[in-house]
Amino acid sequence: MRPEDLSRVPLGERVTVRRRLADGRASDVVGRVVELDAETIVLDTRHGRAVVRIVDVVVARVVRPVPWRVAAFLERADVAVLDLDGVLRTFDTEGHVGRAAAGLGTDLEGVLETAFGIDEGMAMLTGRCTHAEWITALEARLLDDGHAPQAVARLMTAWVEDRGTPIAPTTELVDRLSASGTPVFVFTNGTDRVPEELEHIGLGHLVPALLNACDLGVAKPDPEAYAVAHAEIERRLGRELGREQVRFTDDRPQNVEAARTFGWQARIFTPPA
């Protein structure tokens, strides 16, 4: 793109501009166009605002967005299956649980390790224990470990109140897939509280698509989980389905590898660039 063509670049476009420096060298600036007139272009870059004089521009080009490979992968599916947590919703976006965990002298990862390390953790995921029973057991474990009751109470309150936040690009992708006629399912190692949680955060329309480990009786990455989920998909669709017709994404590599071993096409979830 010639310097004089910059005037036709819409605000918000991401561009690379090569400008001539005073010592004769050239330097590249990459950012989104936030201001533009006949004399200057202002870019919002990683390092802040950069003002470039048009007369100093040697060449420029618009940077096209990188295609979202997960979206392209699922858009070619006969049946699309997505994980829930880390794919369609995320937790602790406001940091309440993390701060409460810090009050115990640990972090969120440490609390999660304890939460899923107790017997009730796996029992809950396979329908042999309710979410409420798991929370009670976790609270008792933290108290037994010597943590202050007030700190434990703050953590449990924050934990129970956090039902997650939708991840917009993925929920919008699911809506597009459904609108195009692609059957979509949500395969989660979830609890008996998942339907209520989805209703609470505005994703109640996904409840009929749930393949929930606590209902199936077996959790990912157990190979049997994929067999049971596949059979349930066939039952709901009312037809047989080749394993290769299913495309699956999950943010945990072990779950993706297990799906591939079963025969589904699978890809590790990554958000759009």
Secondary structure, DSSP 8 states (H G I E B T S, - for coil): --GGGGGGS-TT-EEEEEEE-TTS-EEEEEEEEEEE-SSEEEEEETTEEEEEEGGGEEEEEE------HHHHHHHT-SEEEE-SBTTTEES-TTSHHHHHHHTTTS-HHHHHHHHHHSHHHHHHHTTSS-HHHHHHHHHHHHHHTT--HHHHHHHHHHHHH---EE-HHHHHHHHHHHHTT--EEEEE---TTHHHHHHHTT-GGGGGGEEEHHHHT--TTSHHHHHHHHHHHHHHHTS---GGGEEEEES-HHHHHHHHHHT-EEEE-----
